[in-house]
């Protein structure tokens, strides 16, 4: 279900947790324990360490900083069950896999650290309840992401948890989008075949849909104002089915391509972008509204009109705030580098995570691109795997573009990826001036890579240790990073078919694979340091370029 803006009982706050390195909870059925018991037991729920949910266990104590494995979370809560109501547990993000138990009963399993999921618990709910999760963040070759990435592997219940009570008949999902500049499509999915009222007073809309087999679509004229970066207008839609009511604030806009151009509401669009990881030295991947707003404000100060949320789904609130502030978003799932593309379980996990992301954010006008992968090796299995994801994205949401960071043929110096034909936009990641100092290669690559669809430079930049300066532009100096950006922009911006650039990356972030004297566990390509306090010299370079582009109407 999508909890929407319904009233919910928050289950955030004080929990207790305990490492379970051997998965004894599952092997010995700890979830079925009902103390007090006469004989000695190996678990003691109430004796475990207290913690606050949401959080990442890696940031709670140094002894768990690099722990990978299972962690048990438990809490108790009271709930008065009402007749004719159905009760759901809703999780916004649990890294990476979770087994759920309520009062000794198995509720379900979920894989994927960054997408929301819900499970019904009506049949097992009692006045006094015991909720137990076995959460595992082990890196597996068959998972999404795999066991090899370029970011830190946090674990825990790091996003919000809530209990939602719904009437017997309830609205599952809704999808509102423009078909063209004058036509609005409204899709509703309900738990039963009942009438659903759709209201939007600002648009003069009040219709009743007949949900045969629980689904209905309404096509009506659109006479309002389209959402845009300059005018992020939103409309409040209400959906009512029997006793259930849910509201959503939705920005309506058109995004499409025309040859090599992207068009937002019919106007050519150039993306002035930056990439962003969900990472903080004190909180890991846990974020709150204040941190999210600071990141969005920083991106706007940089001159951006778009953010690439790398390399996994970010918090639900990010897209809502982007809707409010007038920022565009590229969103993606963690199909990153090499995966077990031939394994059905890996494909099923990727498809499920993509579906959960799209269903969560497809009513957010700020989101214009779903990305299905990043720098994935071009094999037959990978092509079939990622083509199925592109098809799925187009099916679930025909109102947005589908993209990926594609491959470069280093011998021919051109973008060459069989996935291209499945995409609406092509992403190019390149780091000339940093990993390869031959600038003629970048010039050749750009000259050879024109396509019949938009191309975006989805990553470029260089690393710098905050505060390290060297007039001779030594590696990892702020001067070197700034120089790389200057020379990159000089070449990219004179390439006519390029429709956007995404500086990599806004903040330094943790990465255990980065271990030289300047990195020490951090990817240092941020325009700001990991504490988000110091603007490196390259920040001003990017800011100036984006200000110039904006002045030119790009």
C-alpha positions in Angstrom: 0.0 0.0 0.0 0.9 3.6 -0.3 0.3 5.2 3.2 0.0 8.6 1.6 -1.0 11.4 4.1 -3.2 9.1 6.2 -3.0 9.2 9.9 -0.4 6.7 11.2 1.0 5.5 14.5 4.7 6.2 14.4 6.9 3.3 15.5 10.0 5.5 15.5 11.8 6.1 18.7 13.3 3.7 21.2 14.0 0.2 20.1 16.5 -2.4 21.2 19.0 -4.2 19.1 21.6 -7.0 19.2 24.1 -8.4 16.7 23.2 -11.9 15.5 26.3 -13.0 13.7 25.2 -16.7 13.3 21.5 -16.0 12.5 20.6 -17.8 15.7 17.3 -16.0 15.8 16.1 -17.8 12.7 17.9 -21.1 13.4 16.7 -21.3 17.1 13.3 -19.6 16.5 14.0 -16.8 19.0 11.1 -14.9 17.4 8.7 -17.5 19.1 10.1 -16.9 22.6 7.5 -15.7 25.1 9.3 -14.9 28.4 9.4 -15.5 31.2 10.6 -19.1 30.8 11.9 -21.5 33.5 15.0 -22.7 31.6 17.9 -20.5 30.5 17.7 -19.0 27.1 20.3 -17.4 24.8 18.3 -14.3 24.0 16.9 -11.6 26.3 14.9 -9.0 24.3 14.6 -6.5 27.1 18.4 -6.7 27.9 19.5 -5.6 24.5 21.1 -2.2 23.9 18.7 0.6 23.4 18.8 2.6 20.1 16.8 5.1 18.3 15.0 4.2 15.1 15.6 5.4 12.4 19.4 5.1 12.4 22.3 3.1 11.0 24.0 0.8 13.4 27.4 1.7 12.0 27.2 5.2 13.5 26.0 4.1 17.0 29.3 2.7 18.4 32.8 2.1 17.0 32.6 -1.6 17.5 29.8 -1.9 14.9 31.2 0.6 12.4 32.2 -2.1 9.9 29.8 -4.8 11.1 28.3 -6.8 8.2 25.7 -9.4 9.1 22.4 -9.7 10.9 21.2 -7.3 13.6 18.1 -8.0 15.6 15.7 -5.1 16.3 12.8 -5.4 18.7 10.2 -3.1 20.3 6.8 -3.4 22.0 3.8 -1.4 21.2 0.1 -1.2 22.2 -2.7 -1.1 19.7 -6.5 -1.3 20.2 -7.8 -3.3 17.2 -11.1 -2.0 15.7 -13.5 -4.3 13.9 -13.6 -4.0 10.1 -10.2 -2.3 10.0 -7.0 -3.7 8.4 -3.6 -2.9 9.9 -0.4 -2.5 8.0 3.3 -2.1 9.0 5.0 0.4 6.7 8.8 0.7 6.4 10.5 3.4 4.4 13.9 1.9 4.3 15.7 -1.1 5.9 19.2 -2.1 4.8 19.5 -4.5 3.2 17.3 -7.5 3.9 14.6 -8.0 6.6 12.7 -10.8 8.1 9.6 -9.5 10.1 7.9 -11.2 13.0 4.9 -10.0 15.1 4.0 -11.8 18.3 5.9 -14.9 17.2 4.3 -15.0 13.7 6.3 -14.6 10.5 5.0 -11.5 8.6 7.3 -11.4 5.5 10.6 -10.7 4.0 12.0 -7.8 2.0 15.2 -7.2 0.1 16.3 -3.8 -1.0 17.6 -1.1 1.4 16.2 2.0 -0.2 12.6 1.4 -1.2 9.5 1.3 0.9 7.5 -1.8 1.7 4.4 -2.7 3.8 3.0 -5.9 5.2 -0.4 -6.6 6.6 -0.5 -7.7 10.2 -4.3 -7.7 11.0 -4.6 -11.4 11.8 -1.7 -11.3 14.4 -2.4 -7.9 16.1 -3.0 -8.0 19.9 -3.5 -5.3 22.5 0.1 -5.7 23.5 2.5 -6.5 20.7 6.1 -7.6 20.2 7.7 -6.7 16.9 11.0 -8.3 15.9 13.1 -7.8 12.8 16.2 -9.7 11.7 18.0 -7.1 9.5 21.0 -8.2 7.4 23.4 -6.0 5.4 25.8 -8.7 4.1 27.1 -7.9 0.7 26.1 -10.6 -1.7 27.1 -11.1 -5.4 23.5 -12.0 -6.2 22.0 -8.9 -4.6 21.1 -5.5 -5.9 23.5 -3.8 -5.3 26.1 -6.5 -5.5 29.1 -7.1 -3.2 31.2 -4.4 -4.9 30.3 -0.8 -4.9 31.9 2.6 -4.4 29.9 3.7 -1.3 29.7 2.6 2.4 27.6 -0.4 3.3 25.4 0.9 6.1 22.9 -1.3 7.9 19.8 -0.8 10.0 16.3 0.5 10.1 17.4 3.9 8.8 14.1 5.3 7.6 10.7 5.7 9.3 8.4 3.0 10.5 4.7 3.4 11.0 1.4 1.5 11.6 -1.4 2.4 9.4 -5.0 1.4 10.0 -7.3 1.2 7.0 -11.0 0.6 6.6 -12.0 -2.7 5.0 -12.2 -0.9 1.6 -9.3 1.3 0.9 -7.3 3.0 -1.9 -4.1 1.3 -2.7 -2.4 3.6 -5.2 -3.1 6.6 -7.5 -1.2 8.1 -10.5 -2.0 11.5 -11.9 -0.1 12.8 -14.9 -0.4 14.9 -18.1 -0.9 13.0 -21.4 -0.4 16.2 -23.3 -0.5 19.9 -22.5 -4.3 19.8 -22.5 -5.1 16.3 -21.1 -4.9 14.8 -17.7 -4.9 11.1 -16.8 -5.9 9.9 -13.4 -5.5 6.2 -12.5 -6.7 4.7 -9.2 -6.3 1.2 -7.7 -8.6 0.2 -5.0 -8.9 -2.9 -2.7 -12.4 -3.7 -4.0 -14.7 -2.9 -6.9 -16.2 0.3 -5.5 -16.8 3.8 -6.7 -13.9 6.2 -6.0 -14.4 10.0 -5.9 -11.7 12.2 -7.3 -11.6 15.9 -6.3 -9.4 18.8 -7.2 -11.3 22.1 -6.5 -8.5 24.2 -8.0 -9.1 22.5 -11.3 -12.8 22.3 -10.9 -12.6 18.5 -10.9 -15.1 16.3 -9.1 -15.7 12.9 -10.7 -16.7 9.5 -9.6 -14.8 6.5 -11.0 -16.3 3.0 -11.2 -13.4 0.8 -10.2 -14.2 -2.5 -12.0 -11.9 -5.2 -10.6 -10.3 -2.5 -8.4 -8.9 -0.3 -11.1 -10.1 2.7 -13.1 -8.7 5.5 -15.3 -10.2 8.9 -15.9 -9.2 11.2 -18.8 -10.2 14.8 -18.4 -9.2 18.2 -19.9 -6.4 20.0 -18.1 -6.9 23.8 -17.8 -4.3 24.5 -15.1 -0.7 25.7 -15.0 2.1 23.2 -15.6 4.7 22.7 -12.9 8.1 24.1 -13.8 11.4 25.0 -12.2 10.4 28.7 -12.4 6.8 28.1 -11.1 6.5 24.9 -9.1 2.7 25.0 -8.8 1.0 22.0 -7.3 -2.6 20.9 -7.1 -4.2 19.1 -4.2 -6.0 15.9 -5.3 -8.4 14.0 -2.9 -9.4 10.4 -3.4 -12.3 9.0 -1.5 -13.5 5.3 -1.5 -16.2 4.5 1.1 -14.6 5.4 4.4 -11.1 5.9 3.1 -9.7 9.2 2.1 -6.2 10.2 0.9 -4.8 13.5 -0.4 -1.8 14.3 -2.5 -0.1 17.5 -3.6 0.9 16.9 -7.2 2.8 19.0 -9.8 1.8 18.3 -13.4 4.2 18.7 -16.2 5.2 17.2 -19.5 8.7 15.8 -20.2 9.6 14.3 -23.5 12.4 14.2 -26.1 12.5 15.5 -29.7 15.5 14.2 -31.5 18.5 15.3 -29.4 16.6 17.7 -27.2 14.7 17.4 -24.0 11.5 19.4 -23.7 9.8 20.4 -20.4 6.3 21.7 -21.1 7.3 22.1 -24.7 10.5 24.2 -24.0 14.0 23.0 -24.5 15.7 22.0 -21.3 19.4 21.9 -20.4 20.1 20.2 -17.1 22.6 22.0 -14.9 23.1 19.2 -12.5 25.0 17.8 -9.6 25.1 14.2 -8.1 24.3 13.5 -4.5 24.9 10.5 -2.2 22.8 9.9 0.9 25.7 9.9 3.4 26.7 11.8 6.5 29.7 11.2 8.8 27.5 11.3 11.9 24.3 9.7 10.7 25.2 7.5 7.8 22.3 7.2 5.4 19.8 8.5 7.9 18.5 11.9 6.9 15.9 14.3 8.2 14.1 17.1 6.6 16.6 19.7 7.7 19.5 17.8 6.1 17.5 17.3 2.9 16.6 21.0 2.7 20.2 22.0 3.2 21.3 19.7 0.3 18.6 21.1 -2.0 19.4 24.7 -1.0 23.1 24.0 -1.6 22.3 22.6 -5.1 20.2 25.7 -5.9 23.0 28.0 -4.7 25.4 26.1 -7.0 23.1 27.1 -9.9 21.6 23.6 -10.5 18.1 22.9 -11.9 18.6 19.1 -11.5 20.0 16.6 -9.0 21.1 13.1 -9.8 20.2 11.0 -6.8 23.0 8.5 -6.8 23.1 5.4 -6.9 20.0 4.1 -5.2 16.6 5.6 -4.2 16.9 8.4 -1.7 14.4 9.4 1.0 10.7 9.8 -0.1 10.8 13.4 1.2 13.5 14.4 -1.2 11.2 14.4 -4.2 8.4 16.1 -2.3 10.8 18.9 -1.3 12.1 19.1 -4.9 8.5 19.5 -6.0 8.1 22.4 -3.6 11.4 24.1 -4.5 11.4 23.7 -8.2 14.3 21.3 -8.7 14.3 18.4 -11.2 15.5 14.9 -10.3 17.1 11.9 -11.9 16.3 8.9 -9.8 17.8 5.4 -10.0 18.1 1.9 -8.5 21.3 0.3 -7.4 22.0 -1.7 -10.6 25.6 -0.7 -10.3 28.7 -2.1 -12.1 28.7 -5.9 -12.3 25.7 -7.8 -11.1 24.7 -11.5 -11.4 22.8 -10.6 -14.5 22.1 -14.2 -15.4 20.5 -15.0 -12.0 16.7 -14.9 -11.9 16.6 -13.9 -8.2 18.8 -10.9 -9.0 16.5 -9.8 -11.8 13.5 -10.2 -9.6 15.0 -8.1 -6.9 15.9 -5.3 -9.4 12.4 -5.4 -10.9 10.8 -5.2 -7.4 13.0 -2.3 -6.3 12.4 -0.4 -9.5 8.6 -1.0 -9.1 8.7 0.2 -5.5 10.6 3.4 -6.5 8.3 4.2 -9.4 5.1 3.6 -7.5 6.4 5.8 -4.6 7.5 8.8 -6.7 5.6 8.8 -10.0 3.3 11.5 -8.6 6.2 13.8 -8.0 6.5 16.4 -10.9 10.2 17.0 -10.1 11.2 13.5 -11.1 11.8 13.4 -14.9 14.1 10.4 -15.4 14.1 6.8 -14.1 17.6 5.3 -14.5 18.0 1.5 -14.7 21.8 1.2 -14.4 25.2 2.7 -14.0 28.4 1.6 -15.8 27.3 -2.0 -16.3 29.4 -4.4 -18.5 27.9 -5.0 -21.9 27.1 -8.8 -21.9 24.2 -10.6 -23.4 22.8 -11.4 -19.9 23.2 -7.7 -18.9 21.4 -6.5 -22.0 18.4 -8.8 -21.4 18.4 -7.8 -17.7 18.5 -4.1 -18.2 16.2 -4.2 -21.2 13.5 -5.8 -19.0 14.0 -3.0 -16.5 13.6 -0.3 -19.2 10.5 -2.0 -20.4 9.1 -2.2 -16.9 9.8 1.5 -16.3 8.1 2.5 -19.5 5.1 0.3 -18.6 4.7 1.5 -15.0 5.2 5.2 -16.0 4.9 6.3 -19.6 5.0 9.9 -18.5 8.8 10.0 -17.8 12.1 9.4 -19.5 14.2 6.3 -19.0 18.0 6.5 -18.9 21.2 4.9 -17.8 24.9 5.7 -17.5 26.1 3.9 -20.6 29.4 2.4 -21.7 32.3 3.9 -23.7 34.3 2.0 -26.2 37.8 3.0 -25.1 39.4 1.8 -28.3 37.0 3.7 -30.6 36.5 6.6 -28.2 32.8 6.7 -28.5 29.7 5.9 -26.5 28.8 2.4 -27.6 26.2 0.4 -25.7 23.6 -2.0 -27.0 21.2 -0.7 -24.3 21.0 2.7 -26.0 18.0 1.7 -28.2 15.9 0.9 -25.1 16.5 4.3 -23.5 15.1 7.8 -24.0 18.3 9.5 -22.7 21.9 8.4 -22.7 24.2 9.0 -19.8 28.0 9.4 -20.1 30.3 9.1 -17.2 33.9 10.3 -17.9 36.8 11.5 -15.9 39.3 12.9 -18.3 41.8 15.1 -16.7 41.7 12.9 -13.6 42.1 9.2 -14.3 43.4 10.0 -17.9 45.2 13.2 -18.5 45.0 13.1 -22.3 42.5 15.8 -23.1 42.5 15.0 -26.8 40.7 11.7 -25.9 37.8 13.7 -24.4 37.6 15.8 -27.5 37.6 12.7 -29.7 35.0 11.0 -27.5 32.7 14.0 -27.7 33.2 14.3 -31.4 32.3 10.6 -32.0 29.3 10.2 -29.6 26.5 12.2 -31.2 23.2 10.2 -31.0 19.7 10.5 -32.3 18.5 11.2 -28.7 19.7 13.4 -25.8 23.0 12.7 -24.2 23.9 13.9 -20.7 27.3 13.9 -19.0 26.1 12.1 -15.9 29.5 12.2 -14.1 32.6 14.2 -14.4 35.1 15.9 -12.1 38.1 15.1 -9.9 39.1 14.5 -6.3 40.4 17.0 -3.8 41.2 16.9 -0.1 39.4 19.9 1.6 42.0 22.4 2.6 44.9 20.9 0.6 46.3 23.6 -1.7 49.1 23.4 -4.3 49.9 26.1 -6.9 51.3 23.4 -9.2 48.1 21.5 -9.1 49.2 18.4 -7.3 46.8 15.4 -7.3 44.1 15.9 -4.7 44.7 19.6 -4.3 41.8 21.9 -4.6 43.6 23.7 -7.5 43.8 20.4 -9.5 40.1 19.7 -9.0 39.2 23.3 -10.0 41.4 23.1 -13.1 39.9 19.8 -14.2 36.4 21.3 -14.0 37.4 24.4 -16.0 38.9 22.3 -18.8 36.0 19.9 -18.8 33.4 22.6 -19.1 35.4 24.2 -21.9 35.1 21.1 -24.0 31.6 19.8 -22.9 29.7 23.1 -23.4 30.9 23.6 -27.0 29.4 20.1 -27.8 26.0 21.0 -29.2 24.2 17.7 -28.7 25.0 17.5 -24.9 21.8 18.4 -23.1 23.1 18.5 -19.5 26.0 18.0 -17.1 26.1 16.5 -13.6 29.1 17.4 -11.5 30.3 14.4 -9.4 29.6 15.1 -6.5 28.1 17.6 -4.1 29.7 16.2 -0.9 32.6 13.9 -0.1 31.2 10.5 1.0 32.4 7.3 2.6 33.9 4.6 0.4 36.1 1.8 1.9 37.8 1.2 -1.5 39.4 4.7 -1.3 42.4 4.4 1.0 45.2 6.7 -0.1 46.6 9.4 2.3 44.1 12.0 1.0 41.1 9.7 1.0 41.2 7.5 4.1 37.9 5.8 3.4 36.3 8.7 1.6 35.6 9.5 -2.1 37.0 13.1 -2.2 35.3 14.2 -5.4 32.8 16.4 -3.5 32.5 20.1 -4.2 32.2 20.3 -0.4 33.8 18.3 2.3 31.9 15.5 4.1 30.9 17.8 6.9 29.3 20.1 4.3 31.1 23.1 5.7 33.9 23.9 3.3 33.3 24.9 -0.3 36.3 23.7 -2.3 37.7 25.9 -5.1 35.9 23.8 -7.7 32.5 24.8 -6.3 33.0 28.3 -7.5 34.0 27.0 -11.0 30.8 25.0 -11.3 28.7 27.8 -9.9 30.1 30.3 -12.4 29.6 28.0 -15.3 26.0 27.3 -14.3 25.3 31.0 -13.7 26.6 31.7 -17.3 24.4 29.0 -18.7 21.3 30.3 -16.9 22.0 33.8 -18.2 22.1 32.3 -21.7 18.7 30.7 -21.1 20.1 27.2 -20.7 
